[in-house]
Amino acid sequence: MGASPPPTPSASRATASAWPSSPAALLFAGLGLAAALGAVPESGAAAETLRVDPGRSQLVVHTFKDGPAAWLGHDHVVQAAELTGTVEHDPASPEATVVVVEVPTASLRADDPALRRRLGLTGEVSASDRAEIEKAMRSADQLDVARFPTIRFASSRVTRQADGRLAVTGTLTIRGVNREVTFPAEVTAEAAGALHGQATLTLRQSSFGYQPYRAALGAIRNKDEVTLHVDLWAAP
């Protein structure tokens, strides 16, 4: 994803961890849903299809500034403004659960002021800088939205770990590149048959066929690794 340009006079430097500009953020969505698959339902419950609730779910990527002139840039947060998904969940056989989540890459939004404050990022990124960051994210050198409009996650396996969390494995597709990912998730059964899944994972942008944003001959750049935070809700 794109790193921000040098801060404007009105924007202070960010000091906390940061940014999710790449498809990473979208992929996250699928991941969280997959986690929900293994939640323990009430006994005797029938197999059902749950749908991801975009109003309650959040997929956020943090990106981190790097380079000799990193002090001129910001860490960033990127959020998926849109996402869809389903969870095919059989209480009698949770390991057979199938989760599919998709995020339109054009729906990624950078550095919402309220989100930055909630995640502890100091300083605000100006509206013009946010527009430049989103433009860089969508470019052919980054997510290439024109050719690859969707980030997709499809689970293939869910197993319960000794600590009670779920290990979710699936295929994450970003920029047309498929990668198998496995991550731990905490899932709880909520009222009215809903499932709530939370997970945090680290991804490398270069694993999906593009290099982190860089400028000024690399003096200002983003780190390859980004952190994805998933907070997903799925309901009948």
N, C-alpha and C positions, 0 to 999 in steps of 0.2 A: 504494500500500500504506500501511498505517498506520504513522505514526511512533510511537515509544515515548513513554509519558507521562514526566513528570519522573522522574529516576532515584531509586531508593530509597536510603536511607543506606548500604546494603551494596553498591551498584553504583557503580563508578567510571565517569567519562565516557569515551566512545569517542573516539579521536582519529584513527583511520584511515578510509579510504574505506569506503563502506558499502552497504548494503541492497538487497535485491531484493524488495520485497514484492509487486510487481504481477505480472500475468500474465507480465510480462517474464520472470521466472525460468522459467516453464514453457515459454514459447515457445522459450527457449534450447535446450531439449532438441531440438526439431525441427531447429533450425539446425545443431547439431553433427552430427546424423546426415546431414543433407544433404551436409555437407562430405565425409563419408566416401565418398560416391558416386564421387568422381573419383580415388580412390587407384589407383595402378598395380598391377594384378594380375599373376600369372605368365602368360606367354604361353600361349595355348591353353586358358586356363581358361574354363569354360562360364558362361553367365548363371546367377545364383542369387539367392535371397532371403536376406538377412541380417536377424537380429533384434537390436534394441537390448538390450544387457545392463544391466538396471537395477542390478545389484549392483556393477558396475564404473564405471558412468557417473555423472556429477555435473552438475547444472544449478543454478547459484547466481547469485542477483541481489543486487547491492549497491545500497542506497539511501543517500542523503546528506542529513543534516540541514541545515536552512536557517532563516532568520528571525532577528529581533532577539534572541530568547531561545533560540537554537539550543543554547547551552551547557547548557540544562536537559534536552536530549534526547540521543539516540544516533544514530549511523549504524547501519544494520542489514544483516544478511545473511539471505536467504530461500532455502531449498533445496526442490527438488521431491523428496518422499519416494517418489513413485511416478511411473513413466512407461512408456509402451509405444511401440513403433515398428518399422517395417520399412524395409529398403533393398533396392529392386529394382535389382541391379547387374549390368551386362553388361560384362565386361572388354574386349570388342571395341568397345564404344561407351559409354564412361563418361559422355559428355555426355547420354546418354539415361537416366541413372540417376534413379530416383524415390524420394524419401525422405518418409516420413510419420511424424510423431511426435506423440503426445498426452499431456497431463499433466492429471490431475484437479485442479482448482483447490483442492479441499478437502484435497489432500495437501501443500500448501505449509506448510513449517514455518519458524518464525522464530527466529533467534539461538541455534542450538545452540551451547553453550559451547565444545565442541571445534572446531567449524568457525570460530567467531569467532577463537579463538587461532591456528588454522592460517592464517587470512587476515590476521593482524596487527591485529585490532581489539582494543583494550585495554578492560578492564572487562567485567563480565558483566551480563547483563540477567536480572533475577529471573524465576522461574517464573510469577509472577502477571502481570508486565509482558509476558512472552512470550505469555501467553494473551490479554491485551488487544490486543496487536499482531495476532495471528492473527484475533481477532474483528473488528477493524477491516478487515483485508484482505478478509475474506469478506462484508462488509456490502454493502448495495445501493449505497452511495456509492463503493465501490471495485470489487472483482472481481465482486460480485453473484453469489456461488456458487450461490444457489438458482435463478437464471435461466440462468446460463452455467457449467455444471459442468466444462467442458473447455477447455483451451488447446491449440491445434493448429498445427502447422507442416507444410506440404507443399511440397516443392521443385519448381521448374519448370525450372531451368537450372543447369548446373554447367560452368564454363569454367576452363582453367588459365591462371594469370597468368605474367608474365615472371619473377617471383621464385620460381616453383615452387609457390606456394600456389594454392589453389582459390578462385574467386569463386563463391559459392553464392547463388542467387536463389530466392525462394519466397514463399508467402503465409503470414503469421502471423495467426492469429485469436485475439483476446483480447476477452472481453466482447462477443462477437458482431460485432466490428469486424474487417474484413479489411484488412491492410496488406502491400504488397510490401516485402520487405527484401532487401538484398544485403550480404554480409559475407565477408571473407577467412577462410580456414580452412587449417590445416595437417593433413594426413592421412598416415598411415603404414600400410603393410600389415604385419600382425603374424602370428605363428605360427597354424597351424590355420585359415587363411583369414579371420582377424579383421581389422577395420579400426579404427583409433583416430584420432578427429578432435578437434581443439582449436580454439576460436575465442573471441574477445572482441568484444562489440559494445555500442553505446549505443542506448537506446530512450527515447522520451518517453511517459510515461503518458498525457498528454492526447491523444496520437494515437489512443488506443484508447477514447476516450469517457468518461474520468473524470479528475478532478483529483487531484493528490497530496494526501496526508493533511495536514490543518492543524487547529490548535487555538489557543485563546486569541486569536481574531480574527486568526490568521495569524502571531502572534509565534513560534509553534512550528510548523514544517511540514517536509515533505520536498521536496527539489528535484524538478523534473519529470523530469529525466534520471536513468536508472538504468543500471548497467553489468551486462551478462550475461556470465558466464563459463561456457563449455561444455567439458566433457571427456567425450566419448562413445565408447563401445565398441559395436561391432556384430559379430556372429559368425553362422556358418551354423547 
